[in-house]
């Protein structure tokens, strides 16, 4: 068993695979953002490094959100999966929360926070990472700046727009 985890770990550390996942996730999120009248996010290498470090922290501590997220420094979406997960699956999972979102309100809806952060109009930068832990679980973190799901910049009414077309 230790041999297969080691082999998986080597695969996970190949920079071209990490970059592909990040780029694909950003592309998919930007497609969803366009539907909701939000400009495309731009990849930020520093935020990607932070996201990777936080994935490793989640794997060790089984925590949900980071301290920096709690302090409001950026927006964050996180997940853990017992098997490998593609960028498409991650983006679709977060976007599917939109079916429960009630437009026109200005309060956080806990079951739709990943969706609302994803399409938050005033967010501009993005970083993401996927990490395979020794336990065999996969961790994904996405970070957004400026953060969403807040009352700044016009709140939900101005930042989470209904899909067009």
HUSUL-V19183 format. One record per residue. PHI is phi as a letter, one per 30 degrees, with the letter a starting at -180 (999 if undefined). Layout:
BEGIN
phi = (PHI,PHI)
END
This chain:
BEGIN
phi = (999,e,d,d,d,d,d,d,d,d,d,d,d,d,e,d,d,e,d,d,d,d,d,d,d,d,e,d,d,d,d,d,d,e,e,c,i,c,d,d,d,c,d,b,d,d,d,d,d,d,d,d,d,d,e,d,d,e,d,d,c,h,d,c,c,d,d,d,d,d,d,i,d,a,d,a,b,b,a,b,b,d,b,e,b,d,d,d,d,d,e,d,d,d,d,d,d,d,d,c,d,c,d,j,d,b,b,d,c,e,d,b,d,d,d,d,d,e,c,e,e,d,d,b,c,b,b,b,a,b,b,c,d,d,d,j,d,c,b,b,b,b,b,b,b,d,d,c,h,b,d,d,h,j,i,d,e,d,c,c,c,d,d,c,i)
END
